[in-house]
Structure formats: C-alpha cells, structure tokens
Amino acid sequence: LVTTPTGLVRMPDGHLLAPEFARIVSRGELVVAILGVDQPPFFEEHDGQLTGIDIDIAKEIAAKLGVKVSFNRDARTFDAVVDLLANGQADMAVSKLSRTLPRAEIISFSVPYVRLHRALLLNRVKFAQFAHGRTVPDVIRSYDGTIGVVMNSSYSAYVRANFPHAQVTSYPSWGAVLKALDAGEVTAAYRDEFEVKHVLKQDPTASLRLRVVTLEDLDDTIAIGVNVGAPALLAYVNQFLAERSTKLDVTALLQASNN
C-alpha cells in the first residue's frame, strides 16, 4: 500500500485512509478490548452472546467503519484491559473504563460517554460506631476508617487521592468487597454511584444494613480507550460519541440493569 506525503494510506481501490483505519479495514475487523468479568448493563455474556451498552457502542463503530467486530476478553482486571490496548492487542477498549491520569500516560481517552459520581456504601452499624455522633459529612471529610475497593480498578487509585488517611483493603472482585462490608471487615466500600445504588436496587432489604453516600463533587468519567499512536481514530470516536443520540446517566443505567 502506498503512503502519501501527508501520511495517509492509499487503499487498493484508490481511496485514502489514515494509517489506523487502513489497518482495521485491511484486517476486516475492529478488535475491541473488554474486561473478561461481566459488568451488566455495560457488558455480559449469555449462551456465548455478548450484550450490553458497551457492546452496542463497539458494534455501532464497527458498522460505521464497514467491518466486523471481535472482542478480546483476556483481561481479568480493568488495568489489564488498559495494558491489552497499550500492548497493541486491540484497536480500542470499550469496557466501562474510567479515565485516570496513570492510564492516560499509556493510552488516549475519548470524551466521556457516561459521567457518574463517586460513592461510598457504608455498613450502618460499623459507621455509627466509628462516627461517635459526628455527622456523615464531618466523618467523610477526613475519613480515616477502613475502606474496601476492587484491586487494579480506578478506585484503587482514587481512594488514595480522595481518602489519604483511610485504611484501604483491596479485594479481587466487587462481590468480595460487598461480602467484606456485610461482615464488617470494612466500614465502607468505594465505587461509582451506579454500582453502589445497584446493590440496594437488587436487594431492597440491604438498605437496613447499608447506606449510600454520593460524593457530588467527585466525578467518575467513563470513556473509550484508544492507542496513543492512533490520533485519527480518537478523533473519529469523539465525533461518533458527539453524534450519538443515546445519552447515558445513572438513571438510564439503573433502568437498563432491569432488562
């Protein structure tokens, strides 16, 4: 394939493409990195079929490029999804990926397609013992109790910045964090408001034991990851998201988690 002085690739039929698109079109498929652990309603597998918000986005982008889509689900943690992309094993990552500064050192992020607040899920009994009558905002402002997070997730980084005095324990999964919270091993769990509110939605009786505190001033922005060497693809993804009519927020996500 011939490259023009401006760095574009002339395809066999004569039309020009930026190099990242030329690779995808020549291959005939868009390779998308997605976490190997289901995160409904973003992505989940039933009978070998992947469905969800992120799957729809990936399929729509592939359709606009006129290629098939394939999913690389080798990663078992969110940070491993970033590594897959950074190592060139995917064209993009659409995987409920939070934008963080350490990740931005090795991949590029699109504009956010979901903005969530960060949130704490508190064990009511443990928190009351810890608070000694102080108000929730007072305790949270300088929180130095125990917090559980999912290891190798954005929250394992956020927690150090947002709660520098807390005693942090990392767990292999969100389920393991919730188990520890219920058992009183930790007083609080830290994640996005969707996952935290979803716990109470799934089990309404949980509100007797647990309490949600939404941190309105702290955002968790979910975006598409693209390789740093693919600026034209990043611009394309941003344009795609700007034109997309489906707008997502925590209410839409909680509704989607019904289906």
C-alpha positions as CSV (number, residue, x, y, z in Angstrom):
1,L,0.0,0.0,0.0
2,V,1.3,3.5,-0.9
3,T,1.6,6.2,1.7
4,T,1.1,9.8,0.7
5,P,3.4,12.7,1.8
6,T,0.7,13.6,4.5
7,G,1.0,10.1,6.0
8,L,-2.3,8.7,4.5
9,V,-2.5,5.3,3.0
10,R,-3.9,4.8,-0.5
11,M,-6.1,1.7,-0.4
12,P,-6.3,-0.8,-3.4
13,D,-9.5,0.9,-4.6
14,G,-7.7,4.3,-4.7
15,H,-9.3,6.0,-1.7
16,L,-7.2,7.4,1.2
17,L,-7.3,6.5,4.8
18,A,-5.4,7.4,8.0
19,P,-3.0,4.5,8.8
20,E,-5.0,3.2,11.8
21,F,-8.2,3.0,9.6
22,A,-6.2,1.3,6.8
23,R,-5.0,-1.4,9.3
24,I,-8.6,-2.0,10.5
25,V,-10.2,-2.0,7.0
26,S,-7.4,-4.3,5.6
27,R,-7.9,-6.7,8.5
28,G,-11.7,-6.6,8.0
29,E,-12.4,-6.3,11.8
30,L,-12.3,-3.9,14.7
31,V,-10.7,-5.6,17.7
32,V,-12.2,-4.3,21.0
33,A,-10.8,-5.0,24.5
34,I,-13.4,-5.8,27.1
35,L,-12.9,-7.0,30.6
36,G,-13.3,-10.7,31.0
37,V,-15.6,-10.3,34.0
38,D,-19.2,-9.3,33.2
39,Q,-20.3,-5.8,34.3
40,P,-24.0,-5.6,33.4
41,P,-25.6,-3.5,31.9
42,F,-22.3,-2.5,30.2
43,F,-21.4,-6.0,29.0
44,E,-22.4,-9.5,29.9
45,E,-22.3,-12.9,28.2
46,H,-25.3,-15.3,27.9
47,D,-25.1,-18.5,25.9
48,G,-21.9,-17.2,24.1
49,Q,-23.6,-13.9,23.1
50,L,-22.2,-10.6,24.4
51,T,-24.8,-7.9,25.1
52,G,-24.8,-4.5,26.8
53,I,-24.3,-0.8,26.4
54,D,-20.5,-1.1,25.6
55,I,-21.2,-4.0,23.1
56,D,-23.7,-1.8,21.3
57,I,-21.2,1.1,21.1
58,A,-18.5,-1.2,19.7
59,K,-20.8,-2.8,17.2
60,E,-22.0,0.7,16.0
61,I,-18.5,1.9,15.5
62,A,-17.5,-1.2,13.6
63,A,-20.7,-0.9,11.4
64,K,-19.8,2.7,10.6
65,L,-16.3,1.6,9.5
66,G,-17.8,-1.2,7.4
67,V,-16.0,-4.0,9.3
68,K,-16.9,-6.9,11.7
69,V,-16.2,-6.6,15.4
70,S,-14.3,-9.0,17.6
71,F,-13.8,-8.8,21.3
72,N,-10.6,-9.6,23.3
73,R,-11.7,-10.6,26.8
74,D,-8.3,-11.9,28.1
75,A,-8.1,-9.1,30.8
76,R,-9.3,-10.0,34.3
77,T,-8.9,-6.5,35.7
78,F,-9.7,-3.0,34.4
79,D,-6.0,-2.1,34.5
80,A,-5.2,-5.2,32.4
81,V,-7.7,-4.0,29.8
82,V,-5.6,-0.8,29.5
83,D,-2.4,-2.9,29.2
84,L,-4.0,-5.1,26.4
85,L,-4.7,-1.9,24.5
86,A,-1.3,-0.3,25.2
87,N,0.4,-3.5,24.0
88,G,-1.4,-3.3,20.7
89,Q,-3.7,-6.3,21.2
90,A,-6.8,-4.2,20.4
91,D,-7.7,-1.2,18.4
92,M,-9.8,0.3,21.2
93,A,-11.2,-0.5,24.7
94,V,-14.9,-0.1,25.3
95,S,-15.1,-1.6,28.8
96,K,-16.7,0.7,31.4
97,L,-13.2,2.3,31.6
98,S,-12.6,5.2,34.0
99,R,-10.3,8.0,32.9
100,T,-7.4,8.3,35.3
101,L,-4.1,10.1,35.0
102,P,-1.9,7.0,35.3
103,R,-3.9,5.3,32.4
104,A,-3.6,8.5,30.3
105,E,0.2,8.0,30.3
106,I,-0.2,4.9,28.2
107,I,-3.5,5.2,26.3
108,S,-5.6,8.1,24.9
109,F,-9.2,8.6,26.2
110,S,-12.2,9.8,24.3
111,V,-14.7,12.3,25.7
112,P,-16.8,10.6,28.4
113,Y,-19.9,8.7,27.3
114,V,-21.1,8.4,30.9
115,R,-20.5,10.7,33.9
116,L,-21.1,9.1,37.3
117,H,-20.4,10.5,40.8
118,R,-18.2,8.5,43.0
119,A,-20.0,7.0,46.0
120,L,-19.4,5.2,49.3
121,L,-21.5,2.3,50.6
122,L,-21.4,2.3,54.4
123,N,-22.1,-0.5,56.8
124,R,-24.6,1.3,59.0
125,V,-23.7,-0.3,62.3
126,K,-19.9,-0.1,61.8
127,F,-20.2,3.5,60.6
128,A,-22.3,4.6,63.6
129,Q,-19.7,3.0,66.0
130,F,-16.9,4.8,64.1
131,A,-18.7,8.2,63.9
132,H,-19.3,8.7,67.6
133,G,-22.3,11.0,66.9
134,R,-20.5,13.1,64.3
135,T,-22.4,13.9,61.1
136,V,-21.7,11.9,57.9
137,P,-20.1,14.9,56.1
138,D,-17.8,15.6,59.0
139,V,-16.7,12.0,59.2
140,I,-16.3,11.6,55.4
141,R,-14.3,14.9,55.1
142,S,-11.3,13.4,57.0
143,Y,-12.2,9.8,56.9
144,D,-9.5,7.6,58.4
145,G,-11.5,4.3,58.8
146,T,-11.5,1.2,56.7
147,I,-12.4,1.2,53.0
148,G,-12.7,-1.8,50.6
149,V,-12.0,-1.4,46.9
150,V,-11.7,-3.6,43.8
151,M,-8.0,-4.2,43.2
152,N,-6.4,-2.9,39.9
153,S,-9.5,-0.7,39.3
154,S,-9.7,3.1,39.0
155,Y,-11.0,3.2,42.6
156,S,-7.8,1.6,44.0
157,A,-6.1,4.8,42.7
158,Y,-9.0,7.3,43.5
159,V,-9.1,6.1,47.1
160,R,-5.6,7.2,47.9
161,A,-6.3,10.7,46.5
162,N,-9.8,11.1,48.0
163,F,-9.2,9.4,51.4
164,P,-5.4,9.6,52.0
165,H,-5.8,8.7,55.7
166,A,-8.1,5.7,55.2
167,Q,-7.0,2.1,55.8
168,V,-7.6,0.6,52.4
169,T,-8.1,-3.1,51.6
170,S,-8.2,-4.3,48.0
171,Y,-10.4,-7.3,47.0
172,P,-10.3,-9.4,43.8
173,S,-13.9,-8.5,42.9
174,W,-16.8,-6.2,43.8
175,G,-18.7,-9.3,45.2
176,A,-15.8,-9.8,47.6
177,V,-15.8,-6.2,48.6
178,L,-19.6,-6.4,49.4
179,K,-19.0,-9.6,51.4
180,A,-16.4,-7.9,53.5
181,L,-18.6,-4.9,54.0
182,D,-21.5,-7.1,55.1
183,A,-19.3,-9.0,57.5
184,G,-18.0,-5.7,59.0
185,E,-14.4,-6.3,57.9
186,V,-14.5,-2.8,56.4
187,T,-16.8,0.1,57.3
188,A,-17.1,1.5,53.7
189,A,-16.9,0.3,50.1
190,Y,-15.8,2.8,47.4
191,R,-17.1,2.7,43.8
192,D,-19.2,4.6,41.3
193,E,-22.8,5.6,42.2
194,F,-24.3,3.1,39.7
195,E,-22.7,0.0,41.2
196,V,-23.4,1.3,44.8
197,K,-27.1,2.1,44.1
198,H,-27.5,-1.1,42.2
199,V,-26.7,-3.1,45.3
200,L,-29.7,-1.5,47.1
201,K,-31.9,-1.9,43.9
202,Q,-31.1,-5.6,43.7
203,D,-31.9,-6.2,47.4
204,P,-34.2,-3.5,48.9
205,T,-33.7,-5.0,52.4
206,A,-29.9,-4.1,52.1
207,S,-30.8,-0.5,53.0
208,L,-31.4,-1.7,56.6
209,R,-27.7,-2.7,56.8
210,L,-26.1,-0.3,54.2
211,R,-26.2,3.3,53.4
212,V,-25.2,5.2,50.2
213,V,-23.2,8.4,50.3
214,T,-22.9,10.0,46.9
215,L,-19.9,12.3,46.5
216,E,-21.4,15.0,44.3
217,D,-18.1,16.9,43.8
218,L,-16.2,13.9,42.6
219,D,-16.8,12.5,39.1
220,D,-16.0,9.2,37.6
221,T,-15.9,9.7,33.8
222,I,-16.3,6.6,31.6
223,A,-14.7,6.8,28.2
224,I,-13.4,4.8,25.3
225,G,-9.7,4.0,25.2
226,V,-7.6,4.3,22.0
227,N,-3.9,3.7,21.4
228,V,-1.7,6.8,21.7
229,G,-0.5,6.3,18.1
230,A,-4.0,6.5,16.7
231,P,-5.0,10.2,16.8
232,A,-7.3,9.9,13.8
233,L,-9.2,7.0,15.4
234,L,-9.5,9.0,18.6
235,A,-11.0,12.0,16.7
236,Y,-13.4,9.6,14.9
237,V,-14.6,8.1,18.2
238,N,-15.1,11.5,19.7
239,Q,-17.1,12.6,16.6
240,F,-19.1,9.3,16.9
241,L,-20.0,10.0,20.5
242,A,-21.0,13.6,19.8
243,E,-23.4,12.4,17.1
244,R,-24.8,9.5,19.1
245,S,-28.4,10.1,20.2
246,T,-28.3,7.8,23.1
247,K,-27.3,9.7,26.2
248,L,-26.5,7.8,29.4
249,D,-26.7,8.7,33.1
250,V,-27.1,6.8,36.3
251,T,-30.9,6.6,36.0
252,A,-30.6,5.1,32.4
253,L,-28.1,2.6,33.7
254,L,-30.2,1.5,36.6
255,Q,-33.2,1.1,34.2
256,A,-31.0,-0.9,31.8
257,S,-30.0,-3.2,34.6
258,N,-33.7,-4.3,34.9
259,N,-33.6,-5.9,31.5
